[in-house]
Amino acid sequence: MTRIVVLAAGLRQPSSTRLLADRLSTATTAALAQRGQAVEVETVELREYARELTNHLLTGFAAGRLAELIERVAEADALIVVSPIFSGSYSGLFKTFFDVLEPGLLVGKPVLIGATGGTARHSLALEYALRPLFSYLRTVVVPTAVYAAPEDWGSDAQLSDRVARAAGELADLIRPRTSRSSSVEPAAEEIDDELVPFERLLAGYRREGP
């Protein structure tokens, strides 16, 4: 069973951010079904974790349901993340969640990024804000990012095309769980971990000389 966690950072309820997140998750589920993969989707409204995230920033410790959410994110096969765009970038709530994750937690995880905003001029925030963030976290971000401005909800065909393309790209990156055993680490006896003493290295350098 493929597991996807959807993180929506909308501040209002209902919100266009959650609406886009639902569109992306539905399209990804359909794309995976076409590829013969069953999928389990969990959608999370980060606004419901605002207090716990603030406490984490102050204490450095994830407690209760925030710790459980972080564990589910770590175990997910892929993420769909959607943020509203404020002042030309992702929201503080969105960034705070990824700030509290342990380094390396998301390495290699497929991620579909999306955003909503009050004007189409903010669409480039996906490329200069969200994509660099997830590149820094060493995730695998799908080529197509999906932005929805108010006018995009009226031209549903164009938005649907972008959603479907991004969902297909994410589905292509998700490997069935049964195939992951083939990418195991080499056994300990196969790893040449002999350490060369520093004195030997230094002696070699002295013999060669400048």
GIPEWO-V705848 format. One record per helix or strand. SS is the DSSP state (helix for helix, strand for strand). FROM is the first residue (numbers start at 0). TO is the last residue. Records with the same first field share a line. If there is no record, write none. Layout:
SS: FROM-TO / FROM-TO
This chain:
strand: 1-7 / 38-44 / 77-85 / 88-89 / 109-116 / 139-140 / 145-148
helix: 15-33 / 45-58 / 63-74 / 91-98 / 119-121 / 124-135 / 149-152 / 155-172 / 176-182 / 187-189 / 197-207
